[in-house]
Amino acid sequence: MPATSPAHHQRRRRRTNRLLATAAGVLTAGALAAAALPGSATAGENHGSHGDKGTSYGHHGRYQDVQLLSFNDLHGNLEPPSGSSGRVTELQPDGTTKTVDAGGVEYLATHLREARKGNRYSITAAGGDMVGASPLISGLFHDEPTVEALNKLDLDVTSVGNHEFDEGAAELARLQNGGCHPDEGCYTDKEFKGADFPYLAANVLDEKTGKPLLRPYWVWKQRGVKVGFIGVTLEGTPDIVSAEGVKGLAFKDEVETINKYAKVLQRQGVKSIVALIHEGGFPTSSSYNYDCDSPGAGDGISGPIADIAKDITPQVDALVTGHTHNAYVCTIPDPAGKPRMVTSAASFGRLYTDTTLTYDRATGDIARTAVKSANHVVTRDVPKAPDMTALIGKWNTLAAPIGNRPIGYISGDVVRDGTESPLGDLIADAQLEYGRTLDAETDLALMNPGGIRASLTYAAGGAEGDGVVTFAEGFTVQPFANTVNLQDFTGAQVVQALKEQVSGPNEAAPKILQISSGLTYTLDLTKTGADRVVTDSIRLNGSPIDPSATYRVATNSFLAGGGDGFPTLGQGTNDLVGEDDLAALERYLTANSTATNPIAPPKADRITIVS
């Protein structure tokens, strides 16, 4: 891609803006914390409600069902996601499974609005990562379109997720409070209004003041019914967000934070409490509707949220979770041994969760034995919400001159699925080839799987034609504006980095790096920890890695900072910073494919897997 292209300058500005936003974030955080003092944090009234604040329940009866609709990890997916990102697996009565196309805010709006009918007490909450790693229609405009869509969805409250910090604290403050972008200005003739729902960040503190960056909690009130919400993101957010995005911030333990604010709410007379937690688990089934409590409570899920749920105070009545992009509706016993609902609605707006909380007006608490919950598919067989169609059309018109430009051609789907994926190999090869234009001695490239956000699909998404890869599709795959960095490592460090895929913080949930052509090794999943990477099998262009030799390695800037649990990759020397990773992918596709000679999906055979 020519260095002077408009799209390139857009990407450059976005990266520069992150640095500027972070610098301003330290100043903004204190002001936000001041606005989030406990007195004001409980003053919120459900913006979609029409009731008074009376406390008498004589006219309503003692028990009142409260509907809690929830979803998580939307990631700016306003349009229906493509490929596997736009499908869910559904378990059938006979034990077989089928896939169902799902997602898209035009359909999500219709489903949520239909679900609310007949429910006078209805709350809509989210578990974080509403923005960030977004497709072009949202990411190009710093996710203003997604916030506008969430306002139209009547979202009441959300926790922050790790991706809310991609562009720093100041940009998160702008999403909450409104105002045009500090560098790019207003995208339309109207100033951006910001979110009309609160972002909660109870465990994210300004390092200088020690106060929460945003509101720690919020209380929904309707006709004498009060439900408190505490929002946290995972404590490990700094490990999976660029250092600039979390500069000046401290992330505290999820359990300790939730238990602290549950006491605050209790002292204020709020006995019904829901925790919005941007951390999740790993279900035993990929089907959204499997029985998570078979054979027993919580037996169908493992991972961080299972441990967190066991330690959160019994004062909290339900947990809405996220982050892992998995679907589950489980009960996990609280510290008192009482069952408590823990839910997640996968990702990208493919599902929503409908939970019934039975509120006891006599005690102000939830009668937890009566809690019911289920995940529902956001099917595409319902009418599109016209207001969402109009919103998508408005932003697509603005994005079209950049997004519709062809950047390459493929002969079939290039998917991101699998331990080693064809798309992972393609991106690693693109970064290796680009690295060699900066330094001919570049030996290999490593790509983190979490940085690959979607597959490249052969079928046309618009009028471009089958097999054409547009800039918008490339942006959806790599939306972070990371740079491609070159660093020197010893062979011993290269081996250690590969072992960090399956050890340390990545032992329980391995993060297998995608590798460039010429690098091969065996991954033995019958072993444990670092031993799963078979050291003697590691080869570069057929030769064993020499522990004492120096290797020039290309990674993105996130990995070069030690992100995703790869501290060794943060220890490289002789740094050279290149253009952003999407530019590298575009260069590769443009140079290596034509309409008559498209790129075939790589075979994904560089890692030999023993299982």
Number of C-alpha atoms within 10 A of each C-alpha: 17 9 10 8 10 12 19 18 12 15 20 16 14 21 17 13 19 22 16 18 24 25 18 15 26 22 15 20 27 21 15 20 20 15 16 22 16 18 9 13 17 21 12 16 18 21 15 14 15 12 15 12 13 11 13 14 16 8 6 11 11 15 17 18 19 21 21 19 24 27 29 35 29 29 24 29 29 27 20 21 21 18 18 18 21 21 22 25 19 18 18 12 7 6 7 8 13 11 13 17 20 24 29 23 28 26 27 27 24 20 22 19 13 10 14 17 9 8 11 15 19 22 25 22 22 31 33 33 27 29 29 25 29 28 26 27 29 26 23 23 19 21 22 26 22 28 25 18 22 21 15 15 19 19 24 26 29 31 32 30 31 26 25 25 26 23 27 29 31 24 26 26 23 20 26 18 16 18 16 18 19 13 12 13 11 14 14 11 6 9 13 21 16 19 23 20 20 22 27 30 25 27 29 30 22 26 17 13 13 13 24 26 31 32 27 29 34 28 22 21 23 22 17 15 25 21 23 23 28 29 35 33 31 23 18 17 21 20 19 17 21 26 18 19 25 24 19 19 24 19 21 18 15 24 19 15 18 27 18 13 20 27 16 14 23 14 10 12 14 23 23 28 26 24 24 32 32 30 28 28 24 19 22 14 17 17 19 24 19 21 19 22 16 11 9 12 17 23 17 22 22 15 15 15 22 21 13 17 23 17 16 22 18 20 20 24 25 26 25 31 34 31 23 20 19 22 31 32 27 28 26 27 20 20 13 10 10 13 20 23 23 24 31 34 31 27 26 28 30 32 27 27 27 22 24 19 25 21 24 20 20 11 14 19 22 25 17 19 11 11 20 14 19 18 23 15 23 26 19 19 9 12 11 17 16 13 14 23 15 12 17 20 13 14 19 16 11 15 17 14 12 18 21 17 16 18 23 24 23 23 19 16 17 24 19 24 16 12 17 21 25 23 26 29 27 26 28 26 24 24 34 28 23 24 28 16 12 16 13 12 12 21 23 25 30 26 23 21 20 15 18 21 20 27 24 25 21 18 17 13 15 10 8 14 11 16 21 26 26 23 23 22 24 25 26 25 24 25 25 26 24 22 21 26 25 30 21 21 23 18 18 15 19 22 20 19 22 25 24 26 24 24 23 15 16 18 17 14 12 17 21 23 22 25 26 25 20 15 20 20 20 18 25 16 14 10 13 13 17 20 15 21 26 16 18 11 17 22 16 17 13 11 12 16 22 16 14 11 10 17 21 24 24 31 25 27 21 26 25 24 21 20 21 25 23 26 18 20 27 17 14 19 13 9 14 14 15 20 20 23 25 27 27 24 26 22 19 22 24 16 12 14 17 15 12 9 11 17 19 15 18 16 13 19 14 19 19 14 16 11 8
